[in-house]
């Protein structure tokens, strides 16, 4: 039994899609309920070939379609549309709707008649836009993220190929002291700072410039169409000025700074990643030039960066391949010239470059975080070696070993546990272990550091302030922290016999240590004059090339066998003269010649 027209209409009115049948003259012959919701009544004049005065069609780039591009005109020209996505807006551009348009010849209609279906896909497109925003924008600041930034850079490179001669710049911005804000005021305040900074940077740039947050405290800027490289420098200086303005956070002024790397382009760049890499490389050069806020990339920087990368890769392998070595520099009692212990100093037996001193790889280890596993290896190896020597040479039963500990190790939550486990595994007496800490460790997270140091002290470990006088040198922390000894930096020993100010500092440090009940170790003793001055000042301990260079374990053991006799014989501790006679050539060169 055929269905009645009313049933057909009821079925079509129940659809979510708008359905329109339009004759060859452009008038609507039929429209369902959904079409009336989308377009309103009456519909006939809305679809005449002369256009719709009340509504406008836009493509997905928000570009208005001309008359020949509208769905009606294309369908009447014989085209077939398959779910083509367009935007339909009112005449005053209110209530925009994303729609999927399909259509073709209307069956059963005279020639030129068409059927058109329109599905409102606005909710889907809004969800898609939200997902795209989430995928390509930083959630905190709302700025483009790394993915969208690299896409914009890629488009800029493509544009540059079409317009040779364009000059552009890519800026890599890294915040300085942002970690201090996070650690001391909390991550919530740090997030507020990043949000405000994003707004400041955006306001300082042109609308056509692209600003992105790459992650953490790193931002990037793409600047197109600049006249000269000097323009990029001026923009970098302006942005840095914006960064250094105080931030009002938690009712106080908070100050940060920024390092900005600049890479001019497009040049030979064919990859946005390479361009961004070079700006990042330029930024890192500023870390060695703290007074300069920006740096422009040149090819020599990339050579240096590649060398650093190869060194980092090699250092990672050195940790697993057993290429690290410890050398031991004797520490002596200045008054009676006998050894009291050693400082363990790491070296790298590089497979092609030979024995590398720490200055060649420790900065990279600090920068990459490799200093953490390296530091634990040094501590365990030093304790292991000292325990072996103690078993073979009873005269060494009271000898101590000093080990440097990096500030990054103090950020590890299990530091005290790790130290305890190493002492347990090696069987080394904690009272014979001295941990050397630079003054910079004491500045960040001081409350946490105090707790850790007291826990180490409770284990019997001795604590030293390394390179005293070169860092922050606050007398207050000497009262707050449980130190046993101050280690005077070598810079105060050099030329002390000719520099009255240095001599005064030495005297002050020694007196300060006495008043606080602390020992004093002077490092860098290289001449008999150094030794005589420190002895006159009644400095307790010293080390330096005058006594001995750092020696490999077999050289230390050869010295002990020669001077102490049979390994198990109990003998007095070797003297300074013993060391001078036994010292073997070492790869490092002293800053001054030994007498």
HELIX and SHEET records of a PDB file:
HELIX    1   1 UNK A    5  UNK A   13  1                                   9    
HELIX    2   2 UNK A   33  UNK A   39  1                                   7    
HELIX    3   3 UNK A   44  UNK A   47  5                                   4    
HELIX    4   4 UNK A   67  UNK A   69  5                                   3    
HELIX    5   5 UNK A   71  UNK A   76  1                                   6    
HELIX    6   6 UNK A  122  UNK A  136  1                                  15    
HELIX    7   7 UNK A  146  UNK A  162  1                                  17    
HELIX    8   8 UNK A  178  UNK A  185  1                                   8    
HELIX    9   9 UNK A  187  UNK A  204  1                                  18    
HELIX   10  10 UNK A  229  UNK A  244  1                                  16    
HELIX   11  11 UNK A  272  UNK A  285  1                                  14    
HELIX   12  12 UNK A  286  UNK A  288  5                                   3    
HELIX   13  13 UNK A  299  UNK A  321  1                                  23    
HELIX   14  14 UNK A  358  UNK A  360  5                                   3    
HELIX   15  15 UNK A  362  UNK A  368  1                                   7    
HELIX   16  16 UNK A  371  UNK A  392  1                                  22    
HELIX   17  17 UNK A  394  UNK A  396  5                                   3    
HELIX   18  18 UNK A  409  UNK A  411  5                                   3    
HELIX   19  19 UNK A  415  UNK A  426  1                                  12    
HELIX   20  20 UNK A  430  UNK A  432  5                                   3    
HELIX   21  21 UNK A  439  UNK A  442  5                                   4    
HELIX   22  22 UNK A  446  UNK A  458  1                                  13    
HELIX   23  23 UNK A  475  UNK A  480  1                                   6    
HELIX   24  24 UNK A  490  UNK A  492  5                                   3    
HELIX   25  25 UNK A  500  UNK A  516  1                                  17    
HELIX   26  26 UNK A  528  UNK A  536  1                                   9    
HELIX   27  27 UNK A  553  UNK A  564  1                                  12    
HELIX   28  28 UNK A  576  UNK A  582  1                                   7    
SHEET    1   A 6 UNK A  28  UNK A  31  0                                        
SHEET    2   A 6 UNK A  18  UNK A  22 -1                                        
SHEET    3   A 6 UNK A 114  UNK A 120 -1                                        
SHEET    4   A 6 UNK A  97  UNK A 105 -1                                        
SHEET    5   A 6 UNK A  81  UNK A  90 -1                                        
SHEET    6   A 6 UNK A  55  UNK A  58 -1                                        
SHEET    1   B 5 UNK A 210  UNK A 215  0                                        
SHEET    2   B 5 UNK A 218  UNK A 223 -1                                        
SHEET    3   B 5 UNK A 168  UNK A 176 -1                                        
SHEET    4   B 5 UNK A 257  UNK A 265 -1                                        
SHEET    5   B 5 UNK A 294  UNK A 296  1                                        
SHEET    1   C 2 UNK A 247  UNK A 249  0                                        
SHEET    2   C 2 UNK A 252  UNK A 254 -1                                        
SHEET    1   D 9 UNK A 354  UNK A 356  0                                        
SHEET    2   D 9 UNK A 338  UNK A 350 -1                                        
SHEET    3   D 9 UNK A 324  UNK A 333 -1                                        
SHEET    4   D 9 UNK A 541  UNK A 542 -1                                        
SHEET    5   D 9 UNK A 519  UNK A 522  1                                        
SHEET    6   D 9 UNK A 485  UNK A 488  1                                        
SHEET    7   D 9 UNK A 462  UNK A 468  1                                        
SHEET    8   D 9 UNK A 433  UNK A 438  1                                        
SHEET    9   D 9 UNK A 400  UNK A 404  1                                        
SHEET    1   E 4 UNK A 354  UNK A 356  0                                        
SHEET    2   E 4 UNK A 338  UNK A 350 -1                                        
SHEET    3   E 4 UNK A 324  UNK A 333 -1                                        
SHEET    4   E 4 UNK A 551  UNK A 552 -1                                        
END                                                                             
